[in-house]
Amino acid sequence: MTERVNERAFSNGLQRIREHSPFLAGLAERHPDTVAAVRDYGLSRAIRDGLAAAVDADVGVMLRRQRQIVSLTVGLADICGLAPLEEVVEHLSAFADHALDVAIRAAIGERTPGEEPRGFAALALGKHGSRELNYSSDIDPILIFDPDTLPHRPREEPVEAAVRIARRVVELLQTRDQNGYVFRVDLRLRPSPEVSPLALPVDAALSYYESAALPWERAAFIRARAAAGEVALGQHFLDSIRPFIWRRSLDFGAVQEIRQISRRIRDHYAQGQLLGPGYDLKRGRGGIREVEFYAQIHQLIHGGREPQLRTPATLDALAALGEAGRIEPETAAGLADAYRLYRTIEHRLQMVDDHQTHRLPRQPEALDNVARLHGLDDGAALVALLQPHIERVGALYDGLDPEDEQRLPQSPEKLEAALAGVGFADPAAARQRIEAMREGKSRSLRTPVAQAALEAMLPTLVAALGKAPSPQDALNRFEDLVTGLPSAINLFRLLQARPALARALIDVLSHAPTLSQALGRRPALLDGLIDATALAPPPPLETLVDEFQAGERSDSYEQLLDGVRQRVGERRFALGVQLIEAVSDPIDVANGYARVAEAALDVLARATVAEFEENHGRIPGGELIVVALGRLGGGALTHASDLDIVYLFTGDFMAESDGRKPLGATTYFNRLAQRVSGALSVPTAAGPLYEVDTRLRPSGTQGPLCVSIDSFAQYQREQAWTWEHMALTRARTIFGSAAARGAVDAIIAEVLGRERDDAALTADVVKMRGEIARHKPPSSPFDVKLIAGGLVDAEFAVHLLQLRHRAGFDPRLRTAMRMLADQGLIDPQLVPAHELMTRMLVTLRLVSPASAEPPEASKPLVARTCGQADWETLVKAYESARALVSKEWKRAAGLA
């Protein structure tokens, strides 16, 4: 398809080329047919036809002629406004891919005629890797080879063959002749370039990047791409090192390394920092490199968790970061506008004489020439065009971290004074703790790097400690946390980079022993709090399911288990922090805990079913069903809740599976249910997940783990005890097809809707409550679950009324209570009384896991999360709620 060309713009651009670009003017004179092709057919077809016309038996000659065609066509399209920057750099990068591939094929073919380019690949890095190559750029490939598949001559070692192939590739591309050259090739980005061969064995390269690579090399691989040769080999390598590049555990050390590189660049190119003649458009303050680094820093921070941010191209990365809310949309748009302008002017600089330059000329006439090539009046106009963008980019980049880092004093007297100033009651004791960390006696603090990170972080930490209810206790717990880590460097850098996280960490250490223990086992949990959405309620169930099975696709079932445990752990930790920071209602947090658990069960059950079916096939017409009861059924868990579930299956219990290891239906589904329970409860390298309680199944622990829905229905109709029907009031089918869920729900509704003997029902319920009181007495006055007038009494009252009146059936207790209240069956005030004690239970499970009275320092926090002004007010409200619950329980049970 012919592209529409504006004749006036084309003529104007061609005239500017003839007057201001000796290099392009010379090419236009040598290739008038190419000029006509661009004018008549547009960029894409002109390149395609030009490359085909330049084919030659001599590969070196062919590539040089083709490079001239591409340079001319792209230059014309750029100057004449026929193609935007994105299309210009795409064509330049595509030709680099083509040239590399042709050179590799030729190098292998010359040495081993007839062989395909197996076992040898070129990884494009930098602007080539992101398909943003500039007009007169070198390319920075890393060459890798597979010794097992690389063609080589008899009695020749593969490594020798690979090095010779690499040398020939470089020779074909960068040797100059009368036709010029193709590309300058820089192989110095490979590991240890001063000692390593030009082409690296793939296994050795993998070993290096997995164990010894430097932080800046991570940033380099953000833009890596398998570009030429055996692309599948290159892609395999990049897939293998993806965890090295994109880490779910944030590494602020890598971010600081990028900032240090930037500072070194500014220092080294000091003469090109100020905008004006001689300004370095690439390395100067506010220039190209700082736009790229700004994007890469945010990609490194968030890309491990958000795959959509891993796009190599700078403009695409800025857009993705803006859409994801990782940077302000206005910032993303402003940086993108600056980047397009910078790259366009960079091309003008290079088009003049085909020099790899990024500096504005110092000579006024040369600067005027570049400006006029761009269509401006003079050099002053060019500087004025760049100025607002340079200033804005420089300010944004400078704001990533302040240069004026403060340090805590070293002298004991000054340190104690500083500690007293922020609120330490015993500054001498606090000083001793800090000095102990500075001495580096624990393994996590021994290295100079760790000590430097500690010193940089201490001002942030001490400021946060000063706001703790007991700064000394929080400092002691922080030191205990650090002492237990294999390395504290990343934790220190994270806290330094995100001061708000230091405050959240101190609150956790001050109030939540359960969360503190989790953090001690896995400090990376703190990473999740960087995302502002961590302090928002979890998303809907479907979104959580996608999240838990998204990201890096697992290569094995075990990796899936680890991945789900990591994501669930992060979500549960964040929910706990929401409580400690009092940013969410504990009831909403309880709902969030339940959604997270349900999503985890869904993902793990599906994966377990799929893995089980690989060995045993399927039961025709049969499927596994999971019914949630208790708090999971009611959709409101605490941090410490078990998962009460019952396994059922559909289909003929006499059937047999159709796999290579067939099983009868009952055996099949019981083994499958055991696997699902194991997937939910067995600890892996990523830690534990949930305790699973299946004692509410038919016949309890004496019965099979999984029964058919027909057996379940028969048991519930004919054999179940009253307390088992009470449990059914909170039953909710959470796994299985819609048809299977509907069948189970119908059975539950039918059982619950049966008419009952009220006297027998009441006697059974009262007896059961008495048994619980005898065997599980409350551990303290604040055991809000088991204490008289507590949550168990409220639940028993509700369940008794539901079964007696066959009304108010909803697994969510709040909804059930409201339904009963609407029918005049309970006091409407039971709803807020139950809500208050639920808030207390959810909070105390974190603050006081043993259900004892919380520590004095944490009492204001508990009151605040429960919506009360202070602890005394909460205690009075709690006593009133208990009195109301006791009254309603006794009235329902006929005990009043």
MOFENTA-V113217 format. One record per residue. N is the residue number from 1. RES is the residue in one letter. D_CENTER is the distance of its C-alpha to the mean C-alpha in whole Angstrom. Layout:
N	RES	D_CENTER
N	RES	D_CENTER
This chain:
1	M	42
2	T	44
3	E	42
4	R	44
5	V	45
6	N	46
7	E	50
8	R	50
9	A	47
10	F	47
11	S	50
12	N	49
13	G	46
14	L	49
15	Q	51
16	R	49
17	I	48
18	R	51
19	E	52
20	H	49
21	S	47
22	P	50
23	F	47
24	L	46
25	A	50
26	G	51
27	L	49
28	A	50
29	E	53
30	R	53
31	H	51
32	P	53
33	D	52
34	T	48
35	V	49
36	A	50
37	A	48
38	V	45
39	R	47
40	D	48
41	Y	45
42	G	42
43	L	40
44	S	38
45	R	41
46	A	43
47	I	40
48	R	41
49	D	45
50	G	45
51	L	43
52	A	45
53	A	48
54	A	47
55	V	47
56	D	49
57	A	50
58	D	49
59	V	45
60	G	45
61	V	48
62	M	46
63	L	43
64	R	44
65	R	46
66	Q	43
67	R	41
68	Q	44
69	I	44
70	V	40
71	S	40
72	L	43
73	T	42
74	V	38
75	G	40
76	L	43
77	A	40
78	D	38
79	I	41
80	C	43
81	G	40
82	L	39
83	A	36
84	P	33
85	L	31
86	E	28
87	E	31
88	V	32
89	V	30
90	E	29
91	H	32
92	L	33
93	S	30
94	A	31
95	F	34
96	A	33
97	D	31
98	H	34
99	A	36
100	L	34
101	D	34
102	V	38
103	A	39
104	I	37
105	R	39
106	A	42
107	A	42
108	I	41
109	G	44
110	E	46
111	R	46
112	T	46
113	P	47
114	G	46
115	E	43
116	E	39
117	P	37
118	R	35
119	G	33
120	F	33
121	A	30
122	A	29
123	L	25
124	A	25
125	L	23
126	G	23
127	K	25
128	H	26
129	G	23
130	S	21
131	R	25
132	E	26
133	L	29
134	N	31
135	Y	35
136	S	36
137	S	34
138	D	33
139	I	31
140	D	29
141	P	28
142	I	28
143	L	30
144	I	29
145	F	32
146	D	32
147	P	35
148	D	36
149	T	36
150	L	37
151	P	41
152	H	43
153	R	47
154	P	49
155	R	49
156	E	46
157	E	43
158	P	40
159	V	38
160	E	42
161	A	41
162	A	38
163	V	39
164	R	42
165	I	40
166	A	37
167	R	40
168	R	42
169	V	39
170	V	39
171	E	42
172	L	42
173	L	40
174	Q	41
175	T	45
176	R	47
177	D	50
178	Q	52
179	N	49
180	G	46
181	Y	43
182	V	40
183	F	37
184	R	37
185	V	35
186	D	33
187	L	32
188	R	31
189	L	27
190	R	28
191	P	27
192	S	31
193	P	32
194	E	36
195	V	36
196	S	34
197	P	35
198	L	35
199	A	33
200	L	31
201	P	31
202	V	28
203	D	27
204	A	28
205	A	26
206	L	23
207	S	24
208	Y	24
209	Y	21
210	E	19
211	S	22
212	A	23
213	A	22
214	L	21
215	P	19
216	W	20
217	E	20
218	R	16
219	A	16
220	A	19
221	F	17
222	I	15
223	R	18
224	A	20
225	R	21
226	A	24
227	A	27
228	A	30
229	G	32
230	E	31
231	V	27
232	A	26
233	L	27
234	G	25
235	Q	22
236	H	22
237	F	22
238	L	19
239	D	17
240	S	18
241	I	17
242	R	13
243	P	12
244	F	14
245	I	12
246	W	9
247	R	8
248	R	6
249	S	8
250	L	9
251	D	12
252	F	15
253	G	17
254	A	16
255	V	16
256	Q	19
257	E	21
258	I	20
259	R	22
260	Q	25
261	I	25
262	S	25
263	R	28
264	R	30
265	I	30
266	R	31
267	D	34
268	H	35
269	Y	36
270	A	37
271	Q	40
272	G	37
273	Q	35
274	L	38
275	L	38
276	G	41
277	P	43
278	G	41
279	Y	38
280	D	35
281	L	33
282	K	30
283	R	30
284	G	32
285	R	31
286	G	29
287	G	29
288	I	27
289	R	25
290	E	24
291	V	22
292	E	21
293	F	19
294	Y	18
295	A	16
296	Q	15
297	I	14
298	H	12
299	Q	10
300	L	10
301	I	9
302	H	6
303	G	6
304	G	4
305	R	1
306	E	4
307	P	7
308	Q	9
309	L	9
310	R	10
311	T	14
312	P	17
313	A	19
314	T	19
315	L	21
316	D	18
317	A	15
318	L	17
319	A	17
320	A	14
321	L	13
322	G	16
323	E	15
324	A	12
325	G	14
326	R	12
327	I	16
328	E	19
329	P	20
330	E	23
331	T	22
332	A	20
333	A	23
334	G	25
335	L	24
336	A	24
337	D	28
338	A	28
339	Y	26
340	R	29
341	L	32
342	Y	31
343	R	31
344	T	34
345	I	36
346	E	35
347	H	36
348	R	39
349	L	40
350	Q	39
351	M	41
352	V	44
353	D	45
354	D	42
355	H	41
356	Q	38
357	T	38
358	H	36
359	R	38
360	L	40
361	P	44
362	R	46
363	Q	49
364	P	50
365	E	51
366	A	48
367	L	46
368	D	48
369	N	48
370	V	44
371	A	44
372	R	47
373	L	45
374	H	42
375	G	45
376	L	45
377	D	48
378	D	48
379	G	46
380	A	46
381	A	44
382	L	41
383	V	40
384	A	41
385	L	38
386	L	36
387	Q	36
388	P	34
389	H	31
390	I	32
391	E	32
392	R	29
393	V	27
394	G	28
395	A	28
396	L	24
397	Y	23
398	D	26
399	G	24
400	L	20
401	D	22
402	P	26
403	E	28
404	D	31
405	E	29
406	Q	31
407	R	32
408	L	34
409	P	37
410	Q	38
411	S	42
412	P	42
413	E	44
414	K	42
415	L	39
416	E	40
417	A	41
418	A	38
419	L	37
420	A	40
421	G	39
422	V	35
423	G	37
424	F	37
425	A	40
426	D	41
427	P	40
428	A	42
429	A	40
430	A	36
431	R	38
432	Q	38
433	R	35
434	I	33
435	E	36
436	A	35
437	M	31
438	R	33
439	E	35
440	G	32
441	K	34
442	S	31
443	R	29
444	S	26
445	L	28
446	R	30
447	T	29
448	P	30
449	V	26
450	A	25
451	Q	28
452	A	28
453	A	24
454	L	26
455	E	28
456	A	26
457	M	24
458	L	27
459	P	28
460	T	25
461	L	26
462	V	29
463	A	29
464	A	26
465	L	29
466	G	32
467	K	30
468	A	30
469	P	33
470	S	34
471	P	33
472	Q	34
473	D	33
474	A	29
475	L	30
476	N	31
477	R	28
478	F	26
479	E	28
480	D	28
481	L	24
482	V	24
483	T	27
484	G	26
485	L	23
486	P	23
487	S	22
488	A	21
489	I	20
490	N	17
491	L	17
492	F	20
493	R	18
494	L	16
495	L	18
496	Q	20
497	A	18
498	R	17
499	P	20
500	A	20
501	L	17
502	A	21
503	R	22
504	A	20
505	L	20
506	I	24
507	D	24
508	V	23
509	L	25
510	S	28
511	H	28
512	A	25
513	P	26
514	T	24
515	L	21
516	S	22
517	Q	23
518	A	20
519	L	18
520	G	21
521	R	20
522	R	16
523	P	16
524	A	12
525	L	12
526	L	13
527	D	10
528	G	8
529	L	12
530	I	11
531	D	9
532	A	13
533	T	12
534	A	12
535	L	16
536	A	16
537	P	18
538	P	15
539	P	15
540	P	18
541	L	18
542	E	18
543	T	15
544	L	13
545	V	15
546	D	13
547	E	10
548	F	11
549	Q	12
550	A	10
551	G	7
552	E	10
553	R	13
554	S	15
555	D	18
556	S	20
557	Y	20
558	E	20
559	Q	16
560	L	15
561	L	17
562	D	15
563	G	12
564	V	13
565	R	14
566	Q	11
567	R	9
568	V	13
569	G	14
570	E	11
571	R	12
572	R	16
573	F	15
574	A	14
575	L	17
576	G	19
577	V	19
578	Q	20
579	L	23
580	I	24
581	E	23
582	A	25
583	V	23
584	S	23
585	D	26
586	P	26
587	I	27
588	D	24
589	V	22
590	A	24
591	N	23
592	G	20
593	Y	20
594	A	22
595	R	20
596	V	17
597	A	19
598	E	21
599	A	18
600	A	17
601	L	21
602	D	21
603	V	18
604	L	20
605	A	23
606	R	23
607	A	21
608	T	24
609	V	27
610	A	26
611	E	26
612	F	29
613	E	31
614	E	30
615	N	33
616	H	35
617	G	35
618	R	35
619	I	38
620	P	39
621	G	39
622	G	37
623	E	33
624	L	32
625	I	31
626	V	30
627	V	31
628	A	30
629	L	32
630	G	32
631	R	30
632	L	27
633	G	30
634	G	30
635	G	27
636	A	27
637	L	25
638	T	25
639	H	23
640	A	26
641	S	27
642	D	27
643	L	27
644	D	30
645	I	31
646	V	33
647	Y	33
648	L	35
649	F	36
650	T	38
651	G	41
652	D	44
653	F	44
654	M	46
655	A	44
656	E	43
657	S	39
658	D	39
659	G	37
660	R	39
661	K	39
662	P	40
663	L	40
664	G	42
665	A	40
666	T	41
667	T	40
668	Y	37
669	F	35
670	N	36
671	R	34
672	L	31
673	A	31
674	Q	31
675	R	28
676	V	26
677	S	27
678	G	26
679	A	23
680	L	22
681	S	24
682	V	24
683	P	22
684	T	20
685	A	19
686	A	16
687	G	19
688	P	21
689	L	20
690	Y	23
691	E	26
692	V	28
693	D	32
694	T	34
695	R	37
696	L	37
697	R	38
698	P	42
699	S	44
700	G	41
701	T	41
702	Q	44
703	G	43
704	P	41
705	L	37
706	C	37
707	V	40
708	S	40
709	I	40
710	D	44
711	S	44
712	F	42
713	A	44
714	Q	47
715	Y	46
716	Q	45
717	R	49
718	E	51
719	Q	50
720	A	47
721	W	48
722	T	47
723	W	44
724	E	43
725	H	43
726	M	42
727	A	39
728	L	39
729	T	39
730	R	35
731	A	34
732	R	32
733	T	31
734	I	27
735	F	27
736	G	29
737	S	30
738	A	32
739	A	35
740	A	35
741	R	33
742	G	36
743	A	39
744	V	37
745	D	37
746	A	41
747	I	42
748	I	40
749	A	42
750	E	45
751	V	45
752	L	44
753	G	47
754	R	50
755	E	53
756	R	53
757	D	56
758	D	55
759	A	57
760	A	56
761	L	52
762	T	53
763	A	54
764	D	51
765	V	49
766	V	51
767	K	51
768	M	48
769	R	47
770	G	50
771	E	48
772	I	45
773	A	47
774	R	49
775	H	46
776	K	43
777	P	44
778	P	42
779	S	41
780	S	42
781	P	43
782	F	39
783	D	38
784	V	38
785	K	37
786	L	40
787	I	43
788	A	46
789	G	45
790	G	41
791	L	38
792	V	40
793	D	43
794	A	42
795	E	40
796	F	43
797	A	45
798	V	43
799	H	43
800	L	47
801	L	47
802	Q	45
803	L	47
804	R	50
805	H	50
806	R	48
807	A	46
808	G	42
809	F	40
810	D	36
811	P	34
812	R	32
813	L	35
814	R	35
815	T	36
816	A	38
817	M	40
818	R	40
819	M	42
820	L	44
821	A	45
822	D	46
823	Q	48
824	G	50
825	L	49
826	I	47
827	D	47
828	P	45
829	Q	44
830	L	43
831	V	39
832	P	38
833	A	40
834	H	38
835	E	35
836	L	36
837	M	36
838	T	32
839	R	31
840	M	33
841	L	32
842	V	28
843	T	28
844	L	30
845	R	28
846	L	26
847	V	29
848	S	32
849	P	30
850	A	34
851	S	35
852	A	37
853	E	38
854	P	35
855	P	36
856	E	38
857	A	35
858	S	32
859	K	35
860	P	34
861	L	31
862	V	32
863	A	34
864	R	32
865	T	29
866	C	32
867	G	34
868	Q	37
869	A	38
870	D	38
871	W	39
872	E	43
873	T	42
874	L	39
875	V	42
876	K	44
877	A	42
878	Y	41
879	E	45
880	S	46
881	A	43
882	R	44
883	A	48
884	L	47
885	V	45
886	S	48
887	K	50
888	E	48
889	W	48
890	K	52
891	R	53
892	A	51
893	A	52
894	G	56
895	L	56
896	A	56
